[in-house]
Amino acid sequence: MTSPDAETHAGPPIARPFPPLPKIWVGYIIGVATLIAEMVVVSQHPEAATGTPMIPPLYLFLPAFIGGVYWFVCVYQYHVVMNHIPAWRHPISPGKAVGYHFIPIYNLYWIFKWLQEIARFVNAVLGRPAMRPGLAGGAILVALVLRFLDPGMGMILLFLATSHVSACLRPALDAFATAAGEHPGPPPFS
């Protein structure tokens, strides 16, 4: 008698596709919504344009907050994908990837560290320096600082830098899957 979990086929295990990369376009939409909310705030409260400190209205706070949370979801999803690559040991768990962003001062280093680990995979699979973590990390750092000055533009820059990570990771995953005999992932804008 065999258990239901036992393998019933001969040969290599069935290849499973990678989990999907995060949908960066959602972040762009949230960034545009934040920009529109900023314009509404300035039109209704002209003193906001002069830099006078004020508590942001809910319709500005919500898209800015949701955009930040969604960016952490994207970071989490990148590491889910990286941890599902067969024969590749990714040293960062998805929870650790997001959680270390909340440690003051260390988070400045952490942006570059997790990007470096993804770049290590991308560059190894593609056989060339296709992803430079310093460039993406610098853009993410500038975007996070800019979010305090202009939340909408900061968020758009944040997702622009994040789309660079996807643009580098997607061909590496496809090349890895092709080399392993699996089918490549979904099309770029899925």
Buried (B, 14 or more C-beta within 10 A) or exposed (E): EEEEEEEEEEEEEEEEEBBEBBBBEBBBBBBBBBBBBBEEBEEEEEEBEEEEEEEBBEEBBBBBBBBBEBBBBBBBBBBBBBBBBEEEEBEBBBEEBBEBBEEEEEEEEBBBBBBBBBBBBBBEBBEEEBBBBEEBBBBBBBBBEBBEEBBBBBBBBBBBBBBBBBBBBBBBBBBBBEEEEBEBBEEEEE
